Amino acid sequence: MPSNKKNYFDYLFFLIKNLSKSEKRNFRIYVNRIKKNKCYKYLELFEIINSINIF
């Protein structure tokens, strides 16, 4: 099971790294709109993964 979780993280990492600047911007805007619903942890995770240079 742990390797499965690692695969999910791999996919998420590569997905975020392959987004264009405008796609990243649109994601941030979208998440900030739903921030009122307290679902903003998506943005925190996105920013952390986006800041990682090497995986």
Buried (B, 14 or more C-beta within 10 A) or exposed (E): EEEEEEEEEEEEBEEBEEBEEEEBEEBBEEBEEEEEEEEEEBBEEBEEBBEEEEE
